[in-house]
Amino acid sequence: AHRRLRALAGPGAIEAWGRAARPPWAERHLLIPGDWRRAGVLAHRFRQHAILCLRLRAPCFLRVLR
């Protein structure tokens, strides 16, 4: 699924990893530049519940999709 999402996200998308020590956790992430609504459409298609929106010089926010 991640490979398909990567292909649909386009050439500007950046691969990243999220990790935590307690409890042990690791997950691949995909950073998609541009309008959050485009990323939201892809997230919905891949059954994600939320996306984290980042903006330069502004607080980030969690956009809940479901």
N, C-alpha and C positions, 0 to 999 in steps of 0.2 A: 504494500500500500504506500509506503514511504517513497519508493521509486516512482510510482505513478504520480503522487503528489508533487514530487520534485520536477517531473517532466511538465506538469501542468502549470507550475508556479513560474516558469520562465527562467531566462538566463541570469536575472538579477538576484535570484534567491540565494541565500547563504546557509550552508549546513552548520549546525552547532550542536553541542551536547549540554544537557542539564544534569547535574549530579547533586546528591545530598549524602552526608555521612550517616545521619541517624534519622529515620531508618535508612539502610543502604538502598540507594535508588539511582538509576541512570536512565536517561531517555534522549533520543534524538529529537532535535528541533529544526525547524525550517524558518528562517527569517525572510519574510517577503516584503520588499519595499513597495511603497505606494499606498493607495487608499485602503483603509481597513475593510471596506465593504467587499472588495475583490477577494481579500484573504478570507473574509467571512463566508463568502460563497463556497470557496474551496474547503474551508473547515467544515461547513455543513455537509458538503458532499462526502467528506471522509469521516463523518459522524463524530466530530469534535464537539465538546460542550461549551468551549470558550476559547477566545484568543486574547493574547496580551498585546496591547497596542502601545508602541513606543513613539515618542516625538522628541525632536531635538529641543533642548532647553525647556522641557515641560514634563510634568509627572506622567508616568505610565499609568495605564488603566486596563482593567480586565473587562472585556466585552463578553457577557454571557449570551450564548446563542440559543440555548434551549431552556 
